[in-house]
Amino acid sequence: MKIKGKYHIPALLQETIGLLKVEPGKKYIDATLGGGGHSEEIVKRGGQLLAIDCDPEAVEYSRQRLEDACPFSKLKVVWGNFNDIDKIARENNFLGVDGILFDLGVSSHQLETSERGFSFNLGGKLDMRMDPGLSVSAQDLVNVLNEGELAELFLKFGEEKYSRCYAAAICLARKIKKIETGDELAQIIFKKTPSRGRFDRIHPATRVFQALRIAVNDELNNLKTALPKAEGLLNKKGRLAILSFHSLEDGIVKDFFLAKQNEGILKIVNEKPIVPGKSEVKDNPRARSAKLRAAEKI
């Protein structure tokens, strides 16, 4: 696979690796391989690695990247969904690990590849499936759900205050023409956004697109399923580090860590999430919403 430019710039790279306490010979799982930035740093530091991603493009690209960068490392790269992290670890004889990483963001490659349908300004068809084998795309949801269902989805998964207004506009527009591309949907939303909100720091369609992506990929349920499985794979003193990029994910992680700490299973490493500094946000604007939390197995 030939990729122009960088596949993805990981947020809080050094902070994440530092919280994982990567040491030579110890075992680590990168549950969200993506462009391989975190994984490469783990294997360069001598860690044994099992890397997982549900996006076959990420698996193909990053396997080659890691093999080229670290040809003699102990490395396994597999395709799969992290909600099966325990099954994948067993199948690859990778139990009893010292650190597990979840980077829950969308990769730059996914956002910048028009046919993947994650963006609202590239003209590609609405898709948003991280695993292209999934049966339902964002286009399906936008054109099939009724007005009430769309409004509920935008409110629940996007925390969008204009959810009813946008849902009504979408249903009206699709009576005239099926909504097929991201920029078509973005324009419908932009036209219905109050003038004071059209030129905010983020595009008015951002929360709607977030909601559709979460629904298509069942992201929140997958995270809720994966966290206890990941905790069960950790050795004593093993660490679980999680990068989230919106409040719904961060809330799930925070609540899980608190519950496990109260049960005496995990100890929270950083009470407040680590966030990027101004210089990192300047160099990598997509890192601006990142929050990093970690906990250690007792």
C-alpha positions as CSV (number, residue, x, y, z in Angstrom):
1,M,0.0,0.0,0.0
2,K,1.4,3.4,-1.0
3,I,0.4,6.3,1.2
4,K,1.1,9.9,0.4
5,G,2.4,11.8,3.4
6,K,1.9,10.6,7.0
7,Y,-0.8,8.0,7.6
8,H,-1.4,9.4,11.1
9,I,0.3,11.5,13.8
10,P,-0.4,10.0,17.2
11,A,-1.5,12.3,20.0
12,L,0.5,12.5,23.2
13,L,2.9,9.9,22.0
14,Q,5.7,10.2,24.6
15,E,3.2,10.7,27.4
16,T,1.4,7.5,26.4
17,I,4.5,5.4,26.1
18,G,5.7,6.9,29.4
19,L,2.5,5.9,31.2
20,L,2.8,2.4,29.8
21,K,6.3,2.1,31.3
22,V,7.6,0.2,28.3
23,E,10.5,-2.0,29.1
24,P,12.6,-4.5,27.0
25,G,11.2,-8.0,26.9
26,K,7.8,-7.2,28.4
27,K,4.5,-7.8,26.5
28,Y,2.2,-5.1,25.2
29,I,-1.0,-4.9,23.2
30,D,-1.8,-1.9,20.9
31,A,-5.6,-2.5,20.6
32,T,-5.9,0.3,18.0
33,L,-2.9,0.0,15.7
34,G,-3.9,2.8,13.2
35,G,-0.8,4.2,11.5
36,G,1.5,2.4,13.9
37,G,3.0,5.4,15.7
38,H,2.5,4.1,19.2
39,S,3.4,0.5,18.2
40,E,6.7,1.5,16.6
41,E,7.7,3.3,19.8
42,I,6.9,0.2,21.8
43,V,9.0,-2.2,19.7
44,K,11.8,0.3,19.4
45,R,12.1,0.2,23.2
46,G,12.3,-3.6,23.1
47,G,8.7,-4.5,24.0
48,Q,7.0,-7.6,22.6
49,L,3.9,-6.5,20.8
50,L,0.5,-7.7,19.6
51,A,-1.1,-5.0,17.5
52,I,-4.8,-5.1,16.5
53,D,-6.9,-3.1,14.1
54,C,-10.3,-3.6,12.5
55,D,-9.3,-1.5,9.4
56,P,-7.6,-3.8,6.9
57,E,-5.8,-0.8,5.4
58,A,-4.3,0.1,8.7
59,V,-3.2,-3.5,9.2
60,E,-1.5,-3.7,5.8
61,Y,0.2,-0.3,6.1
62,S,1.4,-0.6,9.6
63,R,2.6,-4.2,9.4
64,Q,5.0,-3.1,6.7
65,R,6.0,0.0,8.5
66,L,6.8,-1.9,11.7
67,E,8.6,-4.7,9.9
68,D,10.7,-2.1,8.0
69,A,11.5,0.0,11.2
70,C,12.1,-2.9,13.5
71,P,12.9,-6.1,11.5
72,F,14.1,-8.2,14.4
73,S,11.4,-7.2,16.9
74,K,8.9,-9.7,18.5
75,L,5.8,-8.5,16.7
76,K,2.4,-9.7,15.7
77,V,-0.1,-7.6,13.7
78,V,-3.6,-8.9,13.3
79,W,-6.9,-7.8,11.9
80,G,-9.8,-7.8,14.4
81,N,-12.1,-5.7,16.6
82,F,-10.8,-4.8,20.0
83,N,-14.0,-5.9,21.6
84,D,-12.5,-9.4,21.0
85,I,-9.2,-8.5,22.6
86,D,-9.3,-11.5,25.0
87,K,-10.0,-14.0,22.1
88,I,-7.3,-12.4,19.9
89,A,-4.8,-12.6,22.7
90,R,-5.5,-16.3,23.3
91,E,-5.4,-17.2,19.6
92,N,-1.9,-15.5,19.4
93,N,-0.6,-17.0,22.7
94,F,-0.3,-13.5,24.1
95,L,-1.7,-13.7,27.6
96,G,-0.3,-12.1,30.7
97,V,0.6,-8.6,29.3
98,D,2.3,-5.7,30.9
99,G,0.6,-2.9,29.1
100,I,-2.4,-2.3,26.9
101,L,-3.1,0.8,24.8
102,F,-6.4,2.1,23.3
103,D,-6.1,5.2,21.0
104,L,-9.8,5.8,20.2
105,G,-9.4,8.5,17.6
106,V,-10.0,8.4,13.9
107,S,-6.8,8.3,11.9
108,S,-5.7,11.1,9.5
109,H,-5.7,8.6,6.7
110,Q,-9.3,7.7,7.3
111,L,-10.3,11.3,7.5
112,E,-8.3,12.3,4.4
113,T,-9.4,9.4,2.1
114,S,-12.5,10.5,0.4
115,E,-13.9,7.0,-0.3
116,R,-13.8,6.2,3.4
117,G,-16.5,8.8,3.9
118,F,-15.5,10.2,7.3
119,S,-15.0,13.8,6.1
120,F,-17.5,16.5,5.2
121,N,-15.4,18.4,2.7
122,L,-13.8,15.8,0.4
123,G,-16.8,14.9,-1.7
124,G,-16.7,11.2,-1.0
125,K,-19.7,9.0,-0.4
126,L,-21.0,8.8,3.2
127,D,-19.5,5.6,4.7
128,M,-17.6,5.9,8.0
129,R,-17.1,2.1,8.4
130,M,-13.8,1.5,10.1
131,D,-14.2,-2.1,9.1
132,P,-15.4,-2.1,5.5
133,G,-17.1,-5.4,6.1
134,L,-19.8,-3.9,8.4
135,S,-23.2,-4.1,6.8
136,V,-24.5,-0.6,7.6
137,S,-22.9,2.7,6.5
138,A,-23.6,6.3,7.5
139,Q,-25.4,6.8,4.2
140,D,-27.8,4.0,5.2
141,L,-28.6,5.7,8.5
142,V,-29.1,9.2,7.1
143,N,-31.5,7.9,4.4
144,V,-33.4,5.3,6.3
145,L,-33.9,6.5,10.0
146,N,-37.0,8.6,10.6
147,E,-36.8,12.1,11.9
148,G,-37.2,11.1,15.6
149,E,-34.5,8.4,15.3
150,L,-32.1,10.8,13.7
151,A,-32.7,13.5,16.3
152,E,-32.2,10.9,19.1
153,L,-29.0,9.7,17.5
154,F,-27.5,13.2,17.1
155,L,-28.4,14.1,20.7
156,K,-27.2,10.8,22.3
157,F,-24.0,10.3,20.4
158,G,-23.1,13.8,19.2
159,E,-24.5,15.8,22.1
160,E,-25.9,18.1,19.4
161,K,-28.2,20.8,20.7
162,Y,-29.8,21.4,17.3
163,S,-30.5,17.7,16.8
164,R,-34.2,18.1,16.0
165,C,-33.6,20.9,13.6
166,Y,-30.9,19.0,11.7
167,A,-33.0,15.8,11.6
168,A,-35.9,17.6,10.1
169,A,-33.7,19.3,7.5
170,I,-32.2,15.9,6.5
171,C,-35.6,14.3,6.1
172,L,-36.9,17.2,4.0
173,A,-33.8,17.1,1.8
174,R,-33.8,13.4,1.2
175,K,-37.4,13.6,-0.2
176,I,-36.0,15.5,-3.1
177,K,-32.7,13.6,-3.5
178,K,-31.0,10.7,-1.7
179,I,-28.1,12.1,0.5
180,E,-25.0,10.3,-0.8
181,T,-21.9,12.4,0.1
182,G,-20.4,14.0,3.1
183,D,-20.4,17.4,1.7
184,E,-24.1,17.1,0.8
185,L,-24.9,16.3,4.4
186,A,-22.6,19.1,5.7
187,Q,-24.3,21.7,3.5
188,I,-27.8,20.7,4.7
189,I,-26.6,21.1,8.3
190,F,-24.7,24.4,7.6
191,K,-27.8,26.0,6.0
192,K,-29.9,25.2,9.1
193,T,-27.3,26.4,11.6
194,P,-28.1,29.7,13.2
195,S,-25.8,32.4,11.8
196,R,-23.9,32.9,15.1
197,G,-22.8,29.2,15.0
198,R,-21.8,28.9,11.4
199,F,-18.3,30.2,11.9
200,D,-17.4,28.6,15.3
201,R,-14.0,27.0,15.7
202,I,-15.4,23.6,14.6
203,H,-17.7,23.0,11.6
204,P,-21.4,22.8,12.5
205,A,-21.6,19.3,11.1
206,T,-18.8,17.9,13.4
207,R,-21.1,16.5,16.1
208,V,-23.5,15.0,13.6
209,F,-20.7,13.2,11.8
210,Q,-19.3,12.1,15.2
211,A,-22.7,10.6,16.1
212,L,-23.0,8.8,12.8
213,R,-19.5,7.3,13.1
214,I,-20.1,6.1,16.6
215,A,-23.4,4.5,15.6
216,V,-22.0,2.8,12.4
217,N,-19.0,1.3,14.3
218,D,-20.9,0.7,17.6
219,E,-17.9,2.4,19.2
220,L,-19.2,3.0,22.7
221,N,-20.5,-0.6,23.2
222,N,-17.3,-2.0,21.8
223,L,-15.4,0.1,24.3
224,K,-17.6,-1.0,27.2
225,T,-17.1,-4.6,26.2
226,A,-13.3,-4.3,25.7
227,L,-12.3,-2.6,28.9
228,P,-13.0,-5.4,31.4
229,K,-11.5,-7.9,28.9
230,A,-8.3,-5.8,28.7
231,E,-8.1,-5.5,32.5
232,G,-8.3,-9.3,32.7
233,L,-5.3,-9.7,30.5
234,L,-3.0,-7.6,32.6
235,N,-0.2,-8.9,34.8
236,K,0.1,-7.4,38.3
237,K,1.6,-3.9,37.9
238,G,0.5,-4.0,34.2
239,R,-1.0,-0.7,32.9
240,L,-4.0,0.2,30.8
241,A,-3.6,3.5,28.9
242,I,-6.5,5.0,27.0
243,L,-6.6,8.1,24.7
244,S,-10.1,9.4,24.1
245,F,-11.3,12.3,21.9
246,H,-14.8,13.2,23.1
247,S,-16.7,13.3,26.4
248,L,-18.7,10.1,25.8
249,E,-15.6,7.9,25.5
250,D,-13.8,9.7,28.3
251,G,-16.8,9.3,30.6
252,I,-16.9,5.5,30.0
253,V,-13.1,5.2,30.7
254,K,-13.3,7.4,33.8
255,D,-16.2,5.5,35.2
256,F,-14.6,2.1,34.5
257,F,-11.3,3.1,36.2
258,L,-13.2,4.5,39.3
259,A,-15.3,1.3,39.6
260,K,-12.3,-1.0,39.3
261,Q,-10.3,1.2,41.8
262,N,-13.2,0.9,44.3
263,E,-13.2,-2.9,43.8
264,G,-9.4,-3.0,44.5
265,I,-8.5,-4.2,41.1
266,L,-7.0,-1.2,39.5
267,K,-5.2,1.9,40.8
268,I,-5.7,5.1,38.8
269,V,-2.3,6.5,37.8
270,N,-3.3,10.1,36.9
271,E,-6.4,11.5,38.6
272,K,-6.9,14.2,36.0
273,P,-6.5,13.3,32.3
274,I,-3.3,14.4,30.5
275,V,-4.0,16.8,27.5
276,P,-1.8,18.1,24.8
277,G,0.2,21.3,25.2
278,K,-0.1,24.3,23.0
279,S,2.9,23.4,20.9
280,E,1.5,19.9,20.1
281,V,-1.9,21.3,19.2
282,K,-0.1,23.8,16.9
283,D,1.8,21.0,15.2
284,N,-1.1,18.5,15.2
285,P,-4.5,20.3,15.5
286,R,-6.3,17.0,15.5
287,A,-4.8,16.3,18.9
288,R,-6.6,19.2,20.5
289,S,-9.4,17.1,22.1
290,A,-7.2,14.2,23.3
291,K,-7.4,13.1,26.9
292,L,-5.1,10.4,28.3
293,R,-6.0,8.3,31.3
294,A,-4.1,5.3,32.8
295,A,-4.6,2.8,35.5
296,E,-2.4,0.0,37.0
297,K,-3.4,-3.5,37.9
298,I,-3.1,-4.1,41.7
